[in-house]
Amino acid sequence: MPAPRHESWQRAHNLFQLTLKPRFRRILFPAVAAVLIVGAGTFLLLQPTSEQKDTTGETTNSPIGPTTIDFPPIPDAVRLPSDPLTASNPIEAETKIVKGDTLSAVLKRMGVSNDEAALSIKALRKVYDPRSLRKGDKVTLSLSSDSSNGPEGRLLGLQIAEDFDRIAGVALSLEGKFEAYEIVKSLDKSLGRGKGSINSSLFEDGVKSGIPAGIMVNFIRLFSFDIDFQRDIQSGDQFDVLFDQFIDYDGSVVSSGDILYASLTTGKRTLALYRYEFTDGRANYFNDKGRSNRKALLRTPIDGARISSGFGRRKHPILGYSKMHAGVDFAAPSGTPIRAAGDGVIRRAGWNGGYGRYVRIRHNSIYQTAYAHMRRIAKGIKAGVRVQQGQIIGYVGSSGRSTGPHLHYEILKQGQQVNPRKVKFQSAEVLAGDDLAKFKNSRERISKLLVADINTKSLSD
């Protein structure tokens, strides 16, 4: 009787990993490993997938229907270097990248000599750009603990988890040279769904229901053109999201992908958006009529903020007398990113009296937007620079005439400040012709998945 699906994959996976770690006396020939893994992949492809049933009638961040297995061949870049130092009982050490770190600095901090650090990084560049290291990335080192084979702390290899499905590394070969390799994980692509009611906040309730935080951030951004998240959201409002997710061989969700469908019900109004990918690979979100969710300008150019002061006359908190407040204030922690409300050109970036650190963007012949009281202006943001909608232009602060960290946001129409909450913009894009026909087909497939909720198939089927 053939081994269960997960056991076959586990054995192949363990065998492959065994050949890559420099702690064993001998490793299997690369050809044998390749045959076993490809064979395991073929076996998996021939196995029937089971159907999932939801006894509650509601699914929260769980795979929907059978998965589509994509088992890639071993890429040519993968090499299995030999380990000449198995008797040294190598030590594995893991460290995280901190702000300002370089790979060279990490290796030196772990006791690796300058020469070995330089040689290993040079080899690694064949499969990985060390300049792409980010804060929080993990680097795993294998170090010699046996001084008879060289100085203690000699580098035997290193690995960097470049992404959720790819690992890059180097290992010392029999010839004493560092050889680069990469491991591409084979993952199942499935569908996840989360839905529920809002009790405290949209973000918190979405995450509590099991939706990944990254998906919730993107979900909120999709509706930031139409929804005032401070005033439009009420207790009892509903959210629903369908998204791609990637599953490891043991059934663990290792990453989430694109949102395929998102809906938000506020009061009696329901806004629904569907993802559509164009033939050139570009993707956008559209309502059921084929109108893009993107508008000329964002109503809320900052994530997760609350409105602390609206547009209109008010008693100035510092000056003490009634004065026109020509914008909207968003209270947020100092350092929170501020995003360009729309595509445009920077007209001014710098200190502006009571506004403090200030940026103004010209979007077209009619509209401009202004952002004030910044802690700092983003690198590269200066007069004459073109920016795109959503690009970070600065960070929340309390510069100028301000009582605390917040963003003062203005929309200017033909040079006059107007209430950002009352400005209405047309969709930036409307589908037509073949694109509209293809979008309708895609929308119908998604709608069927939402109605069926179980026993569904991948959208690519």
C-alpha positions, -999 to +999 in steps of 0.1 A: +000+000+000+015+034-009+025+057+019+001+085+028+006+117+008+021+137+036+045+109+047+059+106+011+065+143+009+080+144+044+105+117+035+115+134+003+117+168+020+138+154+048+161+137+024+166+169+004+172+190+035+197+163+048+218+168+017+220+206+022+231+208+058+269+204+065+265+183+096+264+148+080+294+127+070+283+121+034+255+133+013+236+117-015+245+124-051+225+154-065+210+132-092+195+107-066+180+136-046+165+151-078+150+118-089+134+112-054+120+147-052+106+148-087+092+113-081+075+124-049+061+154-068+047+131-095+032+109-069+015+139-053+001+151-086-016+117-091-033+117-057-069+128-054-075+158-031-101+157-004-130+181-001-135+202+030-168+208+045-178+236+069-204+224+094-210+260+106-217+274+072-189+300+077-152+298+069-126+319+085-091+318+070-094+282+060-086+266+026-116+264+003-119+232-017-090+212-032-056+227-037-038+231-070-003+215-065+025+233-082+057+212-078+085+230-096+115+211-109+148+216-091+162+247-107+196+246-123+210+270-097+206+244-069+239+228-061+246+204-032+281+212-020+301+185-001+310+189+036+347+182+043+343+190+080+317+166+093+339+155+122+339+191+136+303+189+149+295+223+134+276+249+155+245+265+140+238+301+150+209+323+140+208+361+141+184+387+129+192+417+108+188+450+126+185+485+112+217+495+094+231+460+093+250+446+063+258+409+058+295+416+062+288+432+096+267+403+107+294+378+098+321+398+116+298+401+146+295+362+147+333+358+147+339+351+110+372+363+096+373+391+071+386+368+043+359+342+048+332+369+050+344+384+017+346+350-001+312+337+011+295+370+002+311+369-032+298+334-038+264+342-025+259+370-050+254+343-077+219+336-062+212+365-039+219+402-037+232+409-001+220+446-005+184+433-004+187+424+033+159+439+054+154+445+090+141+413+107+155+389+081+171+358+096+206+346+088+216+311+098+254+303+101+272+270+103+305+274+122+333+249+129+338+240+166+369+219+160+402+238+159+420+209+144+403+217+111+412+254+112+406+283+136+375+279+158+346+298+144+355+290+108+325+295+085+311+263+069+280+278+054+251+303+057+215+305+048+191+334+043+154+330+040+149+354+011+112+348+009+086+324+022+092+300-007+130+305-013+162+301+007+196+312-006+229+300+009+265+290+005+285+260+019+321+250+019+330+224-008+356+196-007+379+220-026+377+245+002+356+270-018+323+285-010+295+272-034+262+290-037+228+272-038+192+280-035+162+260-023+128+267-039+100+253-018+070+237-034+038+250-020+001+244-025-019+274-035-054+276-019-081+300-011-087+315+023-118+334+034-126+355+064-158+374+072-175+388+103-190+417+121-173+449+134-174+452+172-144+473+181-125+482+149-124+468+114-087+459+116-088+443+150-120+423+144-107+411+110-074+398+126-094+382+155-114+363+129-082+348+116-075+370+086-038+378+082-028+413+093-013+420+059-045+411+042-065+434+065-041+463+058-047+459+020-084+454+026-086+488+043-066+505+016-089+491-011-118+511+005-099+542+015-111+560-016-148+557-006-149+551+032-141+575+060-130+549+085-134+572+115-171+582+108-186+557+083-178+525+103-203+515+129-207+485+153-224+457+134-211+465+100-200+435+080-168+425+061-159+397+038-127+388+020-115+360-003-078+357-008-050+334-021-028+316+005+002+293+002+004+260+022+035+240+031+037+202+028+025+198+064-007+219+059+007+251+075-002+284+059+031+300+053+020+332+034-010+350+020-013+363-015-036+386-034-071+396-023-095+383-049-127+397-035-135+422-008-168+436+005-177+461+032-212+468+044-217+501+063-253+507+073-274+499+043-246+503+017-225+474+005-193+480-015-179+450-033-146+449-052-132+422-075-096+417-086-090+418-124-056+411-140-049+426-175-031+407-202+001+428-195+002+415-159-011+447-144-039+442-118-066+464-103-098+462-084-133+470-098-169+471-086-194+449-102-199+474-130-163+474-140-154+508-124-121+510-106-119+515-069-091+540-075-101+577-075-081+607-083-074+613-046-074+594-014-098+606+013-075+592+040-037+594+032-027+576+064-033+541+077-051+534+110-056+571+120-086+588+136-100+622+127-092+645+156-105+677+140-127+683+110-130+711+084-146+744+094-144+771+120-132+761+155-114+775+185-077+772+178-061+750+205-030+772+207-041+807+196-073+805+217-097+823+193-121+811+166-103+804+133-111+786+101-096+751+101-090+746+064-083+709+064-088+676+084-065+665+112-057+628+116-042+618+150-016+590+147+016+580+165+047+599+157+065+583+127+034+569+111+039+569+072+020+596+052+011+587+016+006+608-014-032+611-020-027+609-058-003+610-087+014+644-091+044+666-088+059+680-056+054+718-056+069+725-021+087+704+005+102+720+036+095+743+066+064+764+062+058+786+093+030+773+116+025+743+093+060+730+103+074+705+079+051+707+049+046+691+015+023+702-013+015+682-044+000+694-076-022+666-091-036+684-122-047+719-132-075+718-106-064+699-075-035+701-051-031+684-017-011+696+013+004+677+043+016+695+075+033+691+109+055+662+097+082+648+119+103+644+088+099+645+050+107+613+032+140+609+015+140+622-021+108+642-017+116+677-030+101+703-054+098+690-090+098+653-081+070+632-095+052+609-070+026+582-073-006+576-054+002+558-021+039+566-022+053+576+012+061+613+013+067+619+050+060+608+086+036+620+112+050+645+138+042+677+157+063+703+140+052+739+137+021+752+156+009+718+169-002+704+203+007+667+195+015+642+167-010+644+139-013+650+101-030+682+089-044+673+054-058+698+029-073+695-006-071+727-026-094+732-056-082+759-079-061+773-051-089+773-024-091+748+005-122+726+003-136+700+027-119+667+018-150+648+030-173+664+005-151+662-026-163+635-050-141+620-077-148+598-107-132+563-110-097+565-124-104+536-148-135+520-164-133+487-181-147+483-217-146+459-246-127+427-242-115+437-207-150+442-195-161+408-209-132+390-193-138+408-160-175+397-160-164+361-164-139+364-136-165+381-114-190+353-120-164+326-110-157+345-078-194+349-071-200+312-075-171+305-050-187+329-025-221+312-028-208+276-027-184+284+001-173+247+001-164+221-025-150+248-048-121+248-072-092+271-078-100+301-099-074+289-124-093+258-131 
